[in-house]
Amino acid sequence: MKEVLYEESINPINYKFQKTIYVIYSVVFFVNVILAGLSLLFGFFDISFLITAVFFGVTAFLFWFLRGRIYYCVDCIFVSGSTRLIKVINYKRRKKILLFEANEVEQVGKITSESFSKLFNSPGIKKVYATPNRYIEEGFYVFVKQSGADYLIIMDCKEEYLLNLVSFTGKKVIERDYK
């Protein structure tokens, strides 16, 4: 079989807005950490300062958590039948979303089709958004059965990825109403 390497980085549509929100969340996080530290420093004298320190600490944790969920891109790496989907937070830190082989793929197609609607509304299927753009109008899906779990991967990738995937799985995985 031939060797194929395909890489694609799926960037958010509203990149500037997400970066602005990320910076705002980062500033609020650092301000809350400083306020929590000051409250702890003064908390040795009064219980209300300790309660305030806990509040600022929880708020800092919340903003730290939320900033990683707003500003990221998704890397799709296809290497000779194996696909790796990786979430890149702040274009620095990488976190694995899903890894699957070509023989685990059951169906591929467009998200505007009826078969996607049936799969999307089926209970027991885990939905994996491999795109930073949560509400996409044009995109593709990949239905994967992996070790007893069913995954519906919603992607905002180029059609070239699907061509590479289908070349390793065979044409039987393409949905019937794919145009």
Order of alpha helices (4+ residues) and beta strands (2+ residues): beta-alpha-alpha-beta-beta-beta-beta-alpha-beta-beta-beta-alpha
